[in-house]
Amino acid sequence: MTLDPIHVENIAQLAYGIAGDVDTTDHDDLAGRVWRDWLPELRRDGRVVIEPVDEHERRRAPIDDAALTDRPFETVHGLDSGTINPTTFKNGLVVDVAHAAMASAPSDLDLHRDRTIVATVHAGDSTANFDGEWRKRDDGHTRQRVLHAPRVNRYAEGVVHALALYLAEGTHALDHADRVDDLLVLDGPIYPKELFTWDDRNPELGALAREAKPRAVVEKYVRLVERFVERDVPLAGFVKNPSSGTIVRSLARKGVEPPWPDDTALFTRLLERREDGGGGGGDSPGDAPGGRPARVDDELTFTTWFRSRGGADATMAADGDALGIERELDPELYEPAFMVVYDPRTDVTYKFETPYAFARDDSVRERLTRQVLADVATTRGPPEAVGKADELARISATEKAALRRKFEERFDSDQQATYDDRRWGKEPY
């Protein structure tokens, strides 16, 4: 049964009451102040967590010009990993399967055939052992294994998901690193940051992150950075849905009340432009709600580069412990550096990351900037190679259902279903 028109109108009336208490002019003013006064050297507990690599500017690039410019990198490789999502079975097993692929632009069909597959299993039975060795299939084009996840009392689904996803992605990246001649872009951050956030979620998870298997997964990314630095080939990550809260949390600890739920909302406020000059953290108030001027959509807006040592990035900061993993290079070279790109055509904000080992070089930084602007201008989204990798690695809903049924047959145990599965048609049971 749908809402009647009167119900829709009644709900819409709530917006007027909410909007009356929100002064977006104050938001613009505060965003501008944060940019000018705080971001040049943002501290938390006396420690610098965000600082510019070099210039501290917001810039613009005409979209047509950016799309037509010559690409700084002749070939770009993309890497992604897809999963079936964590599945709990009635026999007590929790399983997720990840499937990683690398793509290139221009295409390399032989490379596209290669896959790395990891099934991670959590068992309530402490005597069980499902660990397996790496095995090759498909004439050597597929490498796969089973990983037995460390036992936890809670968050078993999150653990199997993260370990499967990052082990498949990190292994595939390392195995194919030498196939990359110009630039590798991961679909997502340059490190397995979900593992880095376990400390904040639960003490048990924080201890788990330092156990042998999770550390071995993180170590693959540390070695990946070292391999690319040694080969002098840039490594980057394109984050489609950035969710960091380092800046807004640091402001809150300083007594500033940030109106933004996360850093992405702040950067969107700083980079969005409207025809009256509003937005962008400027001084123009713009029109009242309901009569806002049109968004300026003929230019990409973006920031210069920052070094990040807060939040999940603190683990790989020079003064972080990297979960106890030995780093062969100067520790500061592993620190994540990022820039933010805003596409007004889609009203979407992206984050582009690279290790400081590459961001410290002016020419590499400039080439990475031109590359990501050209890609976003052309695709209205991720770089072409990342989009291809996403297509290769993605497991469709139909395929997920079929794979879960295969597991049911092998385990001789049904999935643990919920009412929502039936209500929303997730899967028949």
Disulfide bonds with the S-S distance in Angstrom:
none
